[in-house]
Amino acid sequence: MAGTPIDRRSLLRRASGFAAAGGLGLYRQLSVAAAANEGHPLAPRPGHFPARAKNLIIFFMTGGISHLDTFDFKPKLQAAHDKPFSGRKLLASPYAFRPRGESGKMVSELFEHVGGVVDELCFLHTVHGDSAGHSAATLGMHTGSVTIPMPSLGSWISHGLGTLNTNLPSFIVLAAKEPYNGFQAWDSNFLPGYHKGVRVIPGPSPLPDVQSPVASVSRRELEGLMLRDLNAAHLSARDGDHALASRMATFETAYGLMREAPEAFDLGREDRPTLDLYGADAADPASFASQCLVARRLVERGVRVVELFDVGSNTNWDSHGDIGDHKKLARNIDRPIAALIADLKQRGMLDETLIVGCSEFGRTPWQDLTPRGRGHHSRCFTCFFAGGGAKRAFSYGVSDEYGDSPAENPVHVHDFHATILHLMGLDHTRLTYRYSGRDFRLTDVHGNVIKEVIA
């Protein structure tokens, strides 16, 4: 045996066997630096046609933001306050509306700063979903399904397009608190695990333990090369093991995070005028303003999809008792959202970045638990786009005189998703994944692209 030459691949295969048996337990810490051999499963891929946007930023206002108190002004509702409607009493908005921008779009006082950039927005006023329950509706807005958990929108885009920077996750979620359904809102489900959203909890250490324990760059690189070959040999003996391939790709991303994440999340690198624009304090990385600034820094560095959750599954926009609660909630997000839009525009990034603002549903035109509260309302609510090929200063769909139901051009959640995918260069009918003998897609067998909102 001593005189028999052993080729490099054979040696690595034996080494991988020792590793599986615990023989390389000493190097367990090095697993975070492992890398897949010959290419990366998240390498950027072309879409089905030229994309209008290459990045996506999603704002999700958990609990159900009221369309009637923000962007869908209803004069007749204001005049009919406290009058009966289908066995209930109508509730006028307590907030003042006024025309904003050159378009003269009516915007409530809740979004004073967003009103300043309203001509960059494209509103969808007749979105409707299949559930008025928080959990099911949140699932539907993220996965297209209100029953069985499916891959999320961000995961589908990662699957279709890959990422522009394999040193960072393709899909990052900024969520200080868990929304309804928790991780299922950004899960990859049956798609390979490397398409799952990586949740970051805003704060001083958004990604704990990301600093490499290896001080020497040259030694770190050698360890990465060794583990790349070791993992490739291990995988070659287990052809077709997608879970193993996913784990290897995740290790490679973790290795890249060590190099790039600390800089990406460091708001101390931003100048004072930019911090002032957002109202962000570099010393408070947990603020929503800081999260919006981080979102810009992430897409700037090639992250394909970033989603920001405003508030978790408690103390959110679910105002059954007092719609006045929305004043404080809006104050927290109004300036940062407007700042992100303005910042991307002045950097020449808005045209290639699609911004989406939505909630799981809207709120009722009538009173709910108290004369000042509104209930869940899934049959008509408002979402918005900005940048990324969407029309500027445009409103699509008209709700009825009380904002109860679509009067013109209803938009189902499947249509909403199909349009987002289209702007990203993906045909929702062709973006499929075969699982358990069937081709699945985000929009199931439904959905139409809303061509009228595309610039």
N, C-alpha and C positions, 0 to 999 in steps of 0.2 A: 504494500500500500504506500509505503514511504517513497518508492521509486516511481509511482504512477502519477503522471501529471493531472492536475485538476483544473479545468477551465474556470474562468471567472464566474460564469453563470451557475455552474454546479456548486461552487463554493458558496455563492449567495443563497442558493436554494437550501443548502444544508443549514446555513446560518439562520435563514428564516424559520426553519424547523426548530432550532434551538430557541429562537425568540418566542415562538408559540408555546414552547414547553417551559418558558420562564428562564431560559439560559442567558437571555440578555436583559434580565430585569434591571440590572444596574443602569441601563440606558433608557429607562422608562420616561424620564424627563425629556428625552430628545424627540419623543413622538410628536410634540407640537411643531417640530421643524421638518417633519416628513413631507415629501413631495412626490406626486405621481410622475411616472417616466413618460417622456415623449409626448408633449402636448398637455393640454388642460381641458377638462370637459366644459369649463365655463368660458373658454376662449370666444371672442366676439364672432357672431355669425350674421350673415345678411338676412334680412326679413324677406317677406314674400314680394315686396315692392318697395320703392324708395320711401323711407320714413320721413314724416314731418318733424318728429321728435326723437331724440336718442336717449333721453332720460325722462323719468317720471317721478314727480313728488306728489304725494297724496296727503291731504289733511283730512282726518276723520274726527268729527266732533261727536263724541260718544254720548248717547242718551236721547238724541233727537232734537236737533236745533229747529227752531220755528221759522218756517218760510214766511209766515204772515207778519213776523216782527223784524224781518231783516231785509229781504230783497224782492218779495212779492206783495207789493202794496195793493190793498183792496179798499177803495173809497166806500163802496157799499157796505162792507163789513164795518167800517168805522161809523157809518151812519146808522147801522142796525144794531148797535150794541145793546145787549140785554133783551133783545127781541127773541121770540121762540123760533126754533128751527129744528124740525124732525124730533120734537119732544125734548129739545135742549134749549139753552139760551146762548145766543151768540156773544162772543167776546171780542171787542175791538182792541187793536193794539194800543198799549199805553205809550208807545214810542213814536216820536215825531219823524216823519219822512220828508225828504226834500230832494229835488232833482240834483244830480251830480254829474260832473264831466260834460264834455261836449255833446254826449248822447242824451243828456238829461234823464238818465236812469234814476228812478226813485229808490233811494237807499235810506234805511233807518239810521237814527242817531247811534244805534248800537255799534255800527261799523263806520265811524267817522273817517278813519284812516284808509280803510278799503275803499270807501267812497271816493277818496282822492285818486285812486288808480282804477276806477270802475271802467274806464274806457279800454282797459286791457282785458276785461273779463267777458266771458261768454256764458250766459245763464241758461240752464235747462229747467224750466218751471213746471214741468209735468211728469217728473220722474215718479214711478210707482213700483212697489215691490209686492211680494207674495205673503208677507207676514207683518203683523203689527206687534209682535213680541220682540223684545230686545235681542235675545240670543239668536233666534231664527233670522231676524232681519239683518243683524250684524253679519251673520254667516252668509246670507244671501248677497249682501253688498260686497263681500270679499271673495266669495267662491262661486256665486251664481246659484247655489243650492241652499234652501232654507231647511232642509231635512238632514241629509247625509253629508258629513264634512267632506269637502273636496279640496283640490289644490287651490291656493289663493291666486288672486290676480297677479301679484308680484312674482310668485313662483312660476306662473305660466309665461310671463314676460322673460324671466331668467331662462326658462327652458327654450323659448323661441329665439332669443337674441344673444344669450351669454352675457358677458360683462366686458367693460372697457378697461378694467384693471383687475387682474386675477390676484393681486396682492390684498384686495379688499373684497368683502362679500358682495355678491351681485345685488342683494336685496337686504337693506338694513331698516329695522323698525326702531323708532325712538318712542318709547312708551314708559313713562314714569310709573304708571299703574296699569294693571291688566284690564283690557276691555272685556265686554261680554264674550264668552267662549275662549278667552285667553289666547293661547298660542295657535288655536285653530284658525284665527283670523289671518295668520301669516304662514301657515303650515304648507308644506309641499305635498303632503299626503302620499299618493302613489308615485308621484314624480321623484326622481333621484333626490336624495337628502340634501345635496349641495344647492338645491334651488330653494330651500326653506329660508324664510326671513330670519336674519340674526337680530334678536332683540337687544337693544342697548338701553340701559336704565340711566337716564341723564343724571349727572352728578359729578363729583370730583374724580371718580374712577369709573367711567362708563364701561370700560372693558378691563375688569380685574385680571391680574396676572399676565398681562400682555407683554410686559418687559421680559426680554430674553435673559435666562440665567447664565448664558454663555457670554463672557466679556469680549473674547477675541473674535473679530470678524472673520479672520481666516479660518479659525477652528470651527466657527459656526457654519461656514460655507462647506467645509469638508464633511461635517456631520450631516448636512443636508444632502450632499451628493451620495454619501454612504447609505443613508436611509432611503433615498430615491431608488437606488438599485435594489436595496434589500426588499422594499415594498413591491417593486415591480416583479421581482423573482417570486415573492410570496403570492402575488396575484396571478402570475402565469401558471401556477400550479392549481389555480381555482378559477379557471376560465368561466366568465359569465356571472361571477358573483358581484351583482350590482351594489349590494350593501357595502362590500369591501372597497369597491372603487369609489363609492361616495365618501367613505371614511378617509380614504387616502386624499381625495380632493379637498376635504375639509381640513386635513392636516396641513396641506399646502397653503390654504387660505390663512390658517392660524400662523404659519411661518411668515407670510406676507404682512399680517396684522402687526407682528412684532416690529417690523420696519416702518410701516406707514401710519398705523392707527394713532400713535401718540401725537404725531404732527397734525393729522387730520382733525383731531378733536381739540387741539390747542387754540383756544380763542385769543390767547395772548399774542398771537401772530397777526391779529387783525388791527387795523389802525383805529384811532379814536373816532373819526367821522363815520366809519362803518358801524362801530358799536353803538354810536349815538343814533344812527338811522334805525336800527332794530330796537333800540332801548335795552340793549343787552349789556350785561355786566360780566366781564371775563371771569370775575370772582364767583359768579353764580351760574355754573354750567347747567343747573337743573331747571332754570327758567325756560319758558316757552320761547322767549326771544332768542335765547342762546341755542335752543334746539333748531330754530329756523335758520340761524346762521351756520350751524353745523351741517344742516341739510344742504345748504349751498356749497359748503366746502367738500362735502362728500360727492355730489354730482360733478363738481369741478375736477375731482380726482378719479372720475370714471365709474362711480357706483351707479348701476343701472336704475334701481328703484329705491326710493326712500319714502317711508310712510311715517307720519307723525300722528300720534293719538293724543287728542286733547282730553284729558281727564280719563279716569277709569270707569269701572262699572258702578261706582257709588259717587254721590254728590256731583252729578254731571248735569247735562242739558235736559234731563227728564223732569220738567217742571209741572207736575200735576197740581201743585198747590199755589204757586205764585210765579207767573211768567216774568216777574220783576227780577228773579234770580239770574236771568240771562244777561243782565247789565254787567255784573261782576265777571261772568264767564267771558263775555264778548271783550271786555277790557283787557283780558289776559292775552287774547289772540289777535285782536284787530290790528294793532300797530305792527307786530312781527310779520303777519301775512302780507300786509301792504309793503313792508320793507323788503321782504324776499322778492316780491314781484318787481319792485323798483330796482333792487340791487342786481337781479339777473338781467334786467333790461339794459342797465347802464354798462354792464360787462359784456353785452352782446350774446348772452346765454339764453334769453327768454325764448327766442325763436326755436331753439333746439331742446327746450325743457318744457314738458307738459306738466302744468300744475292742475290738480284736481281737488276740489273741496266738496265734501259730502258728509252725510250722517246716515244712520240706519233708516230713518224716516223723518217726517215732519211732525207738526202738531196740529191739533184740531182747531177749527174756527170757533168752536163752542167751548163753554166753560166745563171744567172737569170736576175735580174734588172740591174746589172752592170757586167762587165767582171770579178769581184772578188766575186760575190755573188752566192749562191745556193738556189734553190727552195725547196718546199715540195716534199718528195718522200716516198710514202707508200708501193710501191711494192717490196722493198728490203731494209732492214736496219739491224743493229746489236744490240743485247741485250747480257747481260752476267749473268751468275750465279757464285756464289762462295760458297763453303762449303755445308752443308746440304744434302750431298749425291750426289752432282753433280760431274762429273769427273773433275780432276785437269788437267791443261795444255792441254786442249782439245778444238778443234774447230769443230763445226758441221755446215754443209751446205756450199756451195760454190756459191758465186755470179759470174755473168759473168765478162768478162775482164774489163768492165768499172764500175762494181758495180751497174748496172741498174736493173737487174732482177736475180732471183734465177737460177743458172745453175744446181745445185744438191741439193736435200733434202730441198724443201721449207717448211717453218714453219709458219702456220697461227697463228694469235693471239689466236684462240681457242686451238691450239696445245700447245702454250706457257702456257696458263692457266692450261690446263689439266696436264702438266708436273709439274708445281708448286704445284698443289693440290696433285699429286701423291707423290712427295717428302715429303709433309706434312702428308702423310698417308691417303689421301682421294681419293676415286674413283670418278672422275668427273661425271660419269654417274649415280652414286647413291646419290650424294650430291644434294638433291632436296628439294624444299619447295612448298607445295600446296597452290596456291593462285588463286582465281577467277575461280575455277573449273579445274585448270591445274597444273601439276607438272613443276616447273621452275628449271633451273640449270644455273650455270655460263656459260657453254659452249653451251647452248641451245641444239641442236640436233647434234652438231658437235664435233670436237676435237679428237686428238689422242695423247697419251703419247709418247714423244720422248725417247724411251728406250735407245737409243745409248748414251745419255748424262748422264745416271745414273751410278754411280760408282758401 
